[in-house]
Amino acid sequence: MAWWLYHSKVKGVIFLSNESINFLLYSVFLGNIKSAYDKKESLENLLLDEFFTDAINKCQVGWRKVVATATVYGIPIPCLSTGKIS
């Protein structure tokens, strides 16, 4: 199944399409994602790019506090508290 990527004139918006499915993607990070893959096409994980590594490092303390507080109160937050350990 082939996919096509169309850039929009609206900043941060792209269209992803194949024969039967169309997606409208919007992200403030689209430019950063593109830059990461422009710098290194074989990039296996965005977290290995300098921009995303710095962003995670700057937010990590607050992120951990949110996860800890949610855990204490029994609030499930799998998208924030799940991580792959190699």
C-alpha positions in Angstrom: 0.0 0.0 0.0 1.6 3.3 -1.1 1.2 6.5 0.9 1.6 10.1 -0.3 2.5 13.1 1.8 1.1 16.5 0.8 2.2 19.7 2.4 -0.4 22.3 3.2 0.0 26.1 2.9 -1.1 26.2 6.6 1.9 26.0 8.9 2.1 22.7 10.7 -0.5 20.9 8.6 0.2 18.0 6.3 -2.0 15.5 4.5 -1.2 11.8 4.4 -3.1 9.7 1.9 -3.3 6.3 0.2 -5.9 4.9 -2.2 -8.6 4.6 0.5 -7.6 6.5 3.6 -6.8 10.2 4.1 -5.3 11.8 7.2 -5.0 15.4 8.2 -2.0 15.8 10.5 -1.4 18.8 12.7 1.5 19.2 15.0 3.6 22.0 16.4 6.5 19.6 16.1 6.1 18.7 12.4 8.9 21.0 11.4 11.1 19.5 14.1 10.2 16.0 13.0 11.1 16.8 9.4 14.4 18.5 10.5 15.3 15.4 12.5 14.8 13.1 9.6 16.5 15.5 7.1 19.6 15.5 9.3 19.6 11.7 9.6 17.3 9.7 7.4 18.1 6.4 9.3 17.0 7.9 12.6 15.3 5.0 14.5 13.7 7.1 17.3 12.9 10.8 17.5 14.2 10.8 21.1 17.7 10.3 19.6 17.5 13.7 17.9 19.0 16.6 19.8 15.9 18.8 19.8 13.7 16.0 21.2 16.3 14.9 23.7 16.6 18.5 25.0 12.8 18.9 25.2 12.4 15.7 27.2 15.2 16.6 29.5 13.7 20.0 30.2 10.3 18.5 31.0 11.3 15.4 32.8 11.0 16.6 36.4 7.5 18.0 35.9 6.5 14.8 33.9 7.7 12.6 36.8 5.7 14.7 39.3 2.5 14.3 37.2 3.0 10.5 36.9 3.7 10.2 40.6 0.7 12.2 41.6 -1.6 10.3 39.2 -0.3 7.0 40.6 -0.9 8.1 44.2 -4.5 9.0 43.4 -5.1 5.9 41.3 -5.5 7.8 38.0 -4.4 5.6 35.0 -2.2 7.5 32.6 -0.7 4.8 30.4 0.5 7.1 27.7 2.5 9.1 30.2 3.7 6.4 32.5 4.6 3.6 30.1 8.2 3.3 28.9 10.3 0.8 27.1 13.3 -0.4 29.0 16.1 -1.8 26.9 
